[in-house]
């Protein structure tokens, strides 16, 4: 079969393994170049995966020499803007690890460049491709719990990463919270309107910056999203997918981030003057997804390219999740509620 996708991988650290493995599983894709500022990292990746392709230190040189039409950007966040803009200008589509970019201005510029050049630029949001969260979303979208007024996510873990995260000013918000924020958008189908965030570093934290944050988001559908997160919480950990409660006017959906979700809805006749109503339990649908997490997101990105449409996690959509992160940081630092639409305009 003729290869349709000529891929250059930018950034050859540990995260690149999953991206390369997926590409190698496709008969219509080939990896034609590896880019890293440390040549030994690219050479090591090539050896691990049995790749016979050239190694480069510069993305422009790599695309020019290999005629690549797709770039996997698995580089550090500080490189995302430069790599994506260069790749799109040279005719390549871009699939990127999160975040979209480091600043709101850079995010907006990438979205505009993608639209101007007609390129696809999509961002990895692997937690969307989890059958359990899709089941929770269905309990919301099919009207099981009625109109949503509130959703809350608890994220409490104590990972001892070491390295750069320990020294970050806002490690939880800037490195991890986008996953949960993006999940909230997926569940409700709504975008953020405003945020108030209180960030702090609790006793016992091994991080230099604020490792805990409490955020209140107003959403475009009128609901409120409440985020409580900590990256230095020892004991009783939640799932990495967070623990969720979604409250509608007909019931409540619960997902512990581990098993499939369920809902409790008003039993027939429950609104006839009773002090406490009775409820019926509704099990979330056991959704089957052949591709999940990273592979699920990559499968959707490739399908969108083949079908000539925008991927679910295109930059034009993902910018709303990124705005939640950056506006939350701004609120934490200013101590003020931030209007996100104004913030996105810079």
HUBELDA-V5712 format. One record per residue. N is the residue number from 1. OMEGA is omega in degrees with one decimal (999 if undefined). NEAR is the number of other ideal C-beta (glycine too) atoms within 10 Angstrom. Layout:
# HUBELDA-V5712
N&OMEGA&NEAR  N&OMEGA&NEAR
This chain:
# HUBELDA-V5712
1&178.6&6  2&179.5&5  3&179.9&12  4&-173.5&15  5&176.8&18  6&-166.8&18  7&167.3&25  8&178.1&27  9&179.0&29  10&-174.7&30  11&-170.1&26  12&175.8&26  13&-174.3&15  14&-178.0&10  15&-177.6&14  16&-176.2&23  17&-178.0&15  18&179.5&17  19&-180.0&22  20&179.5&21  21&179.7&13  22&-179.8&20  23&-179.3&22  24&178.6&14  25&-177.3&12  26&178.5&16  27&-178.3&10  28&-177.2&12  29&174.0&17  30&177.9&17  31&-172.3&24  32&179.0&22  33&177.0&24  34&-177.7&29  35&173.9&30  36&178.1&22  37&173.7&14  38&-176.4&11  39&-178.1&14  40&178.2&10  41&178.5&18  42&179.8&26  43&179.3&15  44&178.2&15  45&178.8&23  46&-179.8&19  47&179.5&9  48&-173.0&12  49&178.4&17  50&-177.8&7  51&175.1&21  52&-178.4&6  53&-178.3&18  54&180.0&16  55&-177.6&18  56&174.1&22  57&-175.0&12  58&-176.1&12  59&-179.3&26  60&178.0&15  61&-178.7&13  62&-178.9&26  63&-179.4&26  64&-175.9&12  65&-174.9&13  66&-175.4&20  67&-179.5&13  68&175.2&26  69&178.5&19  70&177.9&24  71&167.5&29  72&179.1&28  73&-178.9&25  74&-178.1&27  75&177.9&25  76&-177.3&14  77&-178.0&15  78&-178.6&9  79&-171.5&18  80&-177.7&26  81&-177.8&20  82&-179.0&16  83&-177.2&24  84&-179.3&31  85&178.9&20  86&-178.7&18  87&-179.4&27  88&178.5&21  89&-179.3&14  90&172.4&18  91&-178.2&12  92&166.0&25  93&-175.2&24  94&167.7&25  95&-170.3&25  96&166.1&28  97&174.0&22  98&2.9&20  99&175.8&21  100&174.7&31  101&-174.6&26  102&-177.8&17  103&178.9&14  104&178.5&21  105&178.9&11  106&178.8&18  107&-179.8&24  108&-179.9&19  109&178.9&15  110&177.9&26  111&179.4&19  112&-179.8&12  113&177.8&17  114&-179.5&22  115&-178.5&14  116&-175.1&10  117&-177.8&15  118&178.9&8  119&172.8&20  120&175.0&21  121&-176.1&29  122&-173.5&27  123&178.4&30  124&170.9&25  125&-168.4&22  126&-176.8&19  127&172.0&22  128&-172.4&22  129&-179.6&22  130&-177.2&19  131&-179.0&16  132&178.5&23  133&174.9&23  134&176.6&21  135&176.5&19  136&179.2&29  137&-179.2&22  138&176.2&16  139&178.0&26  140&-172.4&22  141&179.9&13  142&175.0&9  143&-177.2&10  144&-178.1&16  145&178.1&22  146&-178.4&15  147&-177.2&12  148&175.1&23  149&-175.2&14  150&165.2&14  151&-178.1&25  152&178.4&17  153&173.3&25  154&-180.0&19  155&-176.5&26  156&179.9&19  157&179.6&17  158&-178.8&15  159&177.7&14  160&-175.9&11  161&-165.4&12  162&175.5&9  163&-168.1&7  164&-177.6&10  165&-179.1&20  166&-177.0&15  167&-177.9&11  168&179.5&17  169&-179.7&14  170&-171.5&20  171&-178.2&26  172&-176.6&25  173&-172.6&28  174&-175.2&20  175&-171.0&18  176&-169.2&21  177&-179.0&26  178&178.4&23  179&-177.9&18  180&178.4&25  181&179.6&27  182&175.9&24  183&179.9&26  184&177.3&24  185&178.1&22  186&-176.2&21  187&-174.2&26  188&-172.5&19  189&-176.5&13  190&176.8&20  191&-177.2&19  192&177.5&25  193&180.0&16  194&178.5&17  195&164.9&27  196&-176.3&17  197&171.1&28  198&-178.3&14  199&179.5&21  200&-179.9&13  201&-172.9&16  202&177.4&12  203&178.9&5  204&-178.5&10  205&176.3&19  206&177.2&15  207&177.0&21  208&-178.0&13  209&-178.3&18  210&-177.2&26  211&177.1&27  212&-179.1&22  213&173.5&25  214&-175.6&16  215&173.2&26  216&178.9&17  217&165.3&25  218&-175.0&18  219&-173.6&22  220&177.2&15  221&-179.7&13  222&180.0&11  223&176.1&21  224&176.9&15  225&-177.3&26  226&-179.5&15  227&173.5&24  228&-174.8&17  229&175.2&24  230&175.0&22  231&177.2&25  232&-179.0&21  233&179.0&20  234&177.7&11  235&177.9&6  236&-176.3&6  237&169.2&13  238&169.4&20  239&171.9&17  240&178.3&14  241&179.7&20  242&176.5&25  243&-167.6&17  244&169.0&25  245&179.1&15  246&-173.6&27  247&175.6&18  248&-178.0&21  249&177.5&10  250&-179.1&15  251&-175.3&21  252&175.2&17  253&-177.2&27  254&171.7&17  255&-179.4&27  256&-179.1&17  257&-177.6&22  258&178.7&11  259&174.3&11  260&-177.1&16  261&172.4&24  262&176.3&17  263&168.5&23  264&-175.3&16  265&-179.4&20  266&175.6&16  267&178.3&13  268&178.7&9  269&-174.1&9  270&-176.3&15  271&-177.6&10  272&172.9&7  273&178.6&5  274&177.5&10  275&174.3&4  276&-176.6&6  277&174.6&14  278&-172.9&11  279&172.4&14  280&178.2&12  281&179.1&9  282&178.8&16  283&175.6&11  284&-179.1&23  285&177.3&15  286&-175.0&9  287&179.2&15  288&177.5&7  289&-178.4&14  290&177.5&7  291&-176.9&15  292&176.7&17  293&-176.2&15  294&-178.3&18  295&177.5&18  296&179.7&20  297&178.5&24  298&177.6&25  299&178.4&18  300&179.3&18  301&179.7&25  302&178.6&21  303&179.2&13  304&176.9&18  305&-178.0&19  306&-176.5&11  307&178.0&9  308&179.1&7  309&177.4&11  310&175.0&17  311&178.1&24  312&-177.2&17  313&175.4&27  314&-179.6&20  315&-179.5&27  316&174.1&17  317&-175.0&18  318&179.9&27  319&178.0&20  320&176.0&18  321&178.5&26  322&177.9&25  323&177.5&24  324&-179.9&28  325&-173.0&25  326&176.8&23  327&176.0&26  328&176.8&31  329&178.9&21  330&178.8&17  331&-179.6&23  332&-176.1&23  333&-179.0&14  334&-175.5&10  335&-175.4&9  336&170.9&11  337&-176.9&13  338&172.5&21  339&-170.3&14  340&179.3&25  341&176.6&13  342&-179.1&10  343&-178.6&17  344&179.6&18  345&177.5&9  346&999&8
